[in-house]
């Protein structure tokens, strides 16, 4: 009997952390100064531990998510570490409540930890367990360029390129549309025409206002317009996508592959972006990649670069890896980006091993 078939859940260890952001992230939807992270350790009877983390966006839900995960432990003890079976078990438990929001986050975290445990037991990096090979992935630097005005944005754009990136992303959605234009032109003037410049509106605009911005910015050489309007407005995004010459990007707020399927059916965007936590962990990502493949929708990742690098590498329509650094301070071996490319960790699992000394400093009781 192989090690993979013997893994059994013994314990779910959960910790809540508040980790300083390397740069405050100012968006049209609010400011993120610290990263509220929930660490998950899935311990097995066989001595293998699978790990994952969740990014909770706001401190208000940090402790509730951690408690929810802790409450789920009794349902999992003694169960085989079989991610699809565990997912089905939890789906049944939460059928009346639903599996979006905090519930979906918790389920995805357990799924990611389970897959990490399986890969560690097989002594393979996750990408190899899934049938792929570690390979360089084009990566853009998303750690910064918030709503900070033209002058600061231009200076920060130059700083973000210094490690060797050739692509960056700016947050837009200023109250005055002219400021969006000024920011884009200031950045372009500072970094030159060869740098790939994405833009993200963080759902800040109504559909009519988004159409106005599209007309204003369409000739500025932006690589994509990300989430110009409400993430669940697929019809609105389709209207914007139809009028814009610049491709429209969305998907980070799909709760599972069923929502992704609805968005694709509406032709809501030109590109798709998957968030490992919201799409349903590794299991959900694999379904999302399968949906994107038949029509060739270019698929990018949203945050969680450590595990997303493994998943993008096995995605048929792999596009861009987003590097937004929230976890590297607490990792023994942070993910390395070299000259704008990221290669998945070649160590067993997803490459997540906690620096316990640092973790202890950021614990939230």
N, C-alpha and C positions, 0 to 999 in steps of 0.2 A: 504493500500500500504506500502510495507516495505521500510526501509531507503535505501536499495540497489537500488531500482528502481527509486529513486528520485534524485540521484546525477547528477548534471549538471555542466559542466566546466564554471567557471567564469573568471579565470585568470591563466596564466602560469608565475610564478615568477622564474627568472633564475639569478644565481650569479656565477661568476668565482673566483676560489680560487687557491692560490699556497701554499700548506701545506708541511712543512718540513717532510722528510721521517725519520722514527726512525733510520734507517741505510741506508746509500747510497747503491744503488743496482747497482753493476758493472756487466754488461753482455757482451757477445761477440758482441752484437749489439749496445752497447752504455751504458752510465751511467745515472741513474736517481737519482738526488739529492733531488728534491722536487716533490710532487704529484700534478699535475695540475688537479683540480677537478671542475666539473660543478655541482652545486646544483640545483635541480628542485623541486619547490613547486607547485603542481597542486591544486589550490584553487577551491572550488565548491560553488555554490549558497546556499547550505545547511549547510555550515560552516565546512565541513570536508576537511582537506588538506592531499593529498597524497604526499609522498616524495621519492626521489631517487637521486643518484649521479652517475656521469660518470667520469671515469679515462681516461684522454686524453693522457697520456704517455709523450708528449712533450709540452712545453709551446707554441710552434708555432701555435698549433691548439686550444688552450684553448679559446681565445676570439671568433674565428670563430664558434666554436661549440655552445658557449653561444648565439651568435647572431642568428645562424640558429634556435635554439630553440625559441628564442624570436619572430622571424619572423613567426613561425608556430602558434603562439597564436591565430591570427584572424581566422584560419581555424577550431579551436577547440571550441571557445567561443559558449556557448549555446548548445553544443553537450552533449549527455548522456555519463556518465563515464562508457562506455562499452568497455573494452580493445580490443576485437576482431573487433568490429565495427570501433573503432578509428584507429586500424591498417589498416583495409581495406581502410578507407578514405585516410590515408596518403600514402598507397601503390599506390593508384590511382593518387594522386597529384604528386608523384615522379616517375611515370612510365617511362617517357622519360629520366630522369636523372639517375635513378637507385637507389636502396636502400641499397647500401653497403657503407663502409667508414663512413665519418662524418654524412651522412644522416641516415645510419643504426644506428649509435650510438645515434643520437637524437631521432629517433623513439623508440628505445629500452628504453631510459630513460623515455619517456612519458608513455610507456607501464608499466614499473615498478612502476611509480608514480600512475598510474590509478589503478593498482591492490592493491597498498598500501592503496589508498583511499577507495576502496571497502571493504577491510578487516577491516579498522578502522570504517567504517559505520556499519559493522556487529558486531563490538566489538569482533573480533576474530583475533588471529595471522594468518598471511598468510597461514602457514602450515595447520591450521585447516580449513580455508576457502577452501583450495584445497583438503580437504578430508583426511588429514593425522593427525598425532600427533607429538608434539615435542619429539624428542628422541636424545640420544647422537650419535654424528657422529665422526668417527675416523678422526683426524686432524693432518696435518703435518705443521711444521713451515717453512715458505718460506721467512721469513723476514731477508734476508741476504745471506751469502755464495755465493757472486758473484765472479768475476774473480779477486782474491786477492792473489793467490799463496798458496803453501802448508802450510807454517807455520801459516799465518794469518787465513787460512780456518780451520785448525785444532782447533785453539783457539776459533774461532767464533762458530764452531759447538758445542763445549762444552757449550758456553754461550746460544745458542739457545735451548738447551735441559733443561736448568736450571728451566724454569717454569713448567716442568713436561711432556714435549713432549717426544714421543718415535719415532718420524719420522721427518726428515728434508730433504731439497732439496739443492743440490749444482749445480751451473752453471758451465758448461764446455764449451769446444771449444777454448782452448788455441792454439796459433799458432803452438806450438810444441806438438805433440800428447803425448810425454813422460810426459809433465807437467800435462795433464789430469790424467794420471796414478798416478803420484806423489801426486796430490791433493786428489784423491780418497783414496789412501793408507794412507795418513797423517790423513785424517778425520777418517777413519776406526780405525786407531791405537789410536786415541784420544777418540773415543766414544764407541768402542767395537763392537762386532758382533751382539748384540741383537737390535741395533738401525736400523730402516728402513731408508735407504738412497736412495732417488730418485736423478736423474740427468736430467739436462735441457741444451740442446745445443743451444737453441734460434735460430734455423734455420741456423746455422753458417757454415755448411759443405756441400760440393758437395756430390752427392751420392757415388762416388768412395771413397772419403775421409771418409765419414760416415761408409762405410763398413770396412775400415782400423781401425777406432776407435772401432767399434763393436768387431772386432777380438782382439784388444788390451785389451778392458775393460770387455769382456763378462764373465770373470771368477772372477770379483771383488765383486760380491754380490750386485750389484746395483738393485734396485727394478724396475726401468724402465729407458729407454732412451727416453727423451722427445724432440720432434721436431728436429731430427738430421739434416734434410735438409729443403728446402723451404716448407712452410706450404701448398702451393697449388700443390705440386708435389706428388700426391697420388700414382702414379706408382713407383716413387723413394722410398717413404716410404714403399710401399709393398715389394720392393726388400730387403730393409734393415730388415724389420720385418721377412721376410722369412729366412734370414741368421742368425739373432741374436737369441741367446738363451734367452737373457734378453728381456722382453716384451717392445714393442715400444708404446709410448703414444703420442697422438696428438689430436687437436680439438679446442684449444683456439682461433684459427684464422679462424674458420668457420664462414662465414657471412650467418647465417640462416641455417635452417634445410635441404634445398636443397643441399648445399655444404656438409653437414654431410652425406646425403644419398649417394652422389657420392663417398665420402671417404670410407664409409662402403662397398659399392659395389666393390671397388678396393681392399678391405682387407688391407688398408693402415696402420692399427695399431692394436695392441692387446687390448689396452685400449682406452677409449675416455674421453676427457676433454672439458667441456662446459663453455664458458664465457657468463655470463648473458647479458652483453652489446652487444656482437657481434652476439650472436645467436638469438637475437630479444626479449630480456626481458623475462618476465614470460611466455608470450604466446609462444615465440620461444622455451624456455626451455622445456615446456610441450611437444611440438612436438618432440624435440630432445630425451627426455626420452622415448617417445613412439617408436622412431626408434631403440633405444638401447635395448629395452626390449625383442623383439622376439628372438634374437640370444644371449641374455645374455651378451652384451658388458658392462663390468664394467665402470660406469660413474662417473667421478670425476668433481670437480668444479675448475674454474680458477678465482682467486681473488674475489672481492665483497663478502666477507664471510658472511656479515649480511643477505643479501637476498638469497645467495646461500645455506645457512644452511636450510632455509625453503624449497627450491626447491629440494635439495638433499634428504631431509626427505620424500618427496613424489615420489622420483624416484625409480622405481622397481629394478634397478641394481646399486643402490647407492654404491659408492666406497670410495673415499677420499675427504675430504674438505681441500682446500688449504687456509692457513692463511697467507696472505700478508697484513700487516696493513698499510693502507693509510688514513683511514677516522676517526680512533678512537679519534684523538685530537679534532675533531669538533663535536663529538657526546655527548649528555647528558649521555647516558648509553652505553659505548663501549661494543662490544661483549666480552663475557668471555669464555676463553678456560680453562678447568679444567682437569689436568692430561692427556692431549692429546686428549680430547674429547670436542666437541662443541654441545650445545643444542640450537636450534632456540629460539629466544625470545618468551616468552609467553604473551607479551603485544599486544594490537591490532595493526595490520599492520605488518611491517617488522622490527620494532624496531628502525627506523631511526628518531631521533628527534635532531635537531641542537642545539649546544651550541652557542647561538647567540653572546655572548661576545667574544668567540674564533674565530668564523666565521668572525667577523668584523676586526680582526687583520690580516687575511690572504686574504682579498678581493683584487682582481685585477681589476682596473678600465678599 
